[in-house]
Amino acid sequence: MKAVFKRTDGLLNVPMHYCPGCTHGILHRLIAEAMCELDILHRTIGVSSVGCTYNNYEYFACDMVQAAHGRAPAVATGVKRVHPSKSVFTYQGDGDLAAIGTAEIIHAAARGEKISVFFANNAIYGMTSGQMAPTTLIGQVTATSPFGRDPDTQGHPINVSEMIATLPGAVYVERVSLHDYRHIVQAQKAIRKAFQVQEAGLGFSLVEVLSTCPTNWGMDPKSSMDWVAEAMIRQYPLGLFRDPKLEERK
Amino acid sequence: MGKRVLMKGNEAIAEAAIRAGCRYYFGYPITPQTEIMHYMAKRMVEVGGTVIQAESELAAINMVYGAAAAGARAMTSSSSPGISLKQEGFSYIAGAELPAVAVNIVRAGPGLGGILPSQGDYFQATKGGGHGDYRNIVLAPASVQELYEMTVEAFNLADRYRMLTLILGDGALGQMMEPVTFRDQEPIDLPDKPWALTGTGGARPHNTITSIYIKADVLEAFNQKLQAKYAEISRKEVRAECLNCEDADILMVAFGTCSRISRSVIPVASAEGVRVGLIRPITLWPFPSEVIAQAASQPSVKAVLTIELSCGQMVEDVRLAVNGMKPVRFLGRSGGNLPTQQEILQKIMKMAGR
């Protein structure tokens, strides 16, 4: 019998701990597949961060290091400078990257560190049970914005991709979504491209991935996907913010 | 015999690190230690190393964490307020059992404090500093020559025990110039690092480095493993210098810059007819408790005087070591001031009943 589908070699055969309807599993698979397709799994080092994916070093088949909250880009910098010929990626959430780790992500991008950052934005703190994130939408109800995020006292969402794209060191920045098959295919291409940009030594790459958190959003998986499509994309438009090919054309 | 050079303490640290095989330095400017990064910025180019001026002390120590995880000899340096920020990284380095070297050229605190010399970070350095049950090896040099030698040693200790080794200097040591004699060949003791992240090469299962152990029994077992390592270090690595301790009337305990001033008191007191000894802890952790206890137990010893550039920190460890056998007195200056030879002498004469 001909096999038409199999587990990617980039992920170990262990059960994941993510909630039903959460898109972390999809994102893990896309990153793992990209490493296999580009044949870099054996020379990639990943950095786990703090949040729901704190222990994804147990899932990826490449070498992995766990970083303190927000510091993954600094840890990745240390790893990459020691092994410039290896591929290094971070996997970070919105609290990790856009709150406590704001300095680290901006300066890794500003230095043009040749690392790839996969940024799962689900507009909420998942692991600590649903607090407001820097990317929480205006009016969104969370444990710490129980009456909806009020921009007057709780500020506005941070559009990370747009912000990072202002830095010359960030050569590839794209925002994608995982809410349906078509978008997952686009996300797959973006993740592969982030690794390719790094492999080509062009500079810093970041893929922002709009993700779900059914548990803390208080939604079922289907409604979560719909909410990404309807509400999140309005605040976080999908698209390419920096592209090395576009730079060449200028 | 090697080359003899007149150098600033901070420069000697940087040169020593490079000689010890460190090729990755991550720092953030802060007085009075920034010459370390200045020196590194030039010298690392010559040896093909990397210097990153990080966006913060937090980032710098986490870059060290990454480079150490990748198998390299890496270091950072700072001064007191910056070292407070690095405590997060120190705790994670302990939790992930990574070898690394950090230098604290201590300045006076608390808060932004001042930029003058101090030993007020003794508690922070020797009792862990960050969160959790851990220790760092803490070396206390007292001359530019020792800054060089102990920095080389710090890398060997860090690699031997897979933990952070901290050099605790002060603003005076960092800024002073003294001749340094460099060895022709450094005693480099570099173990294999099969745990390091290098990419699997398709030849081995993936390596993972982490400091999180969610299950209580697993974390407790890890803590017990750390404690066993710390116990071994306490047995093997204690270092102290004893000067004139035999049959001393008064025993001084002082480290770093304070030990230099204290040392100068010995002949002056002797001329006044008081025999004074000096114990200089070289490792602040592990602390030379046994050495102090033995010296203090001599019938000749009337009392022990701890001299520090602080309001009294190491004196607590000295009291624990002496354990009530003899009175333990304290003389300290703070704010960046140093005790004078005369101040120490007066205190000793009073303690000796003169």
Interface residues (C-beta under 8 A of the other chain):
Chain A: L12 L41 H42 R43 T44 I45 V47 S48 Y54 N55 Y57 E58 F60 A61 C62 D63 M64 V65 Q66 A67 A68 R71 A74 V75 A76 T77 G78 V79 K80 R81 V82 H83 K86 A103 E104 I106 H107 R111
Chain B: Y24 F26 T50 I52 A54 E55 S56 L58 A59 A60 N62 M63 V64 Y65 G66 A67 A68 A69 A70 G71 A72 A74 E88 G89 Y92 A96 L197 T198 G199 T200 G201 G202 A203 H206 N207 T208 I209 T210 S211 I212 I214
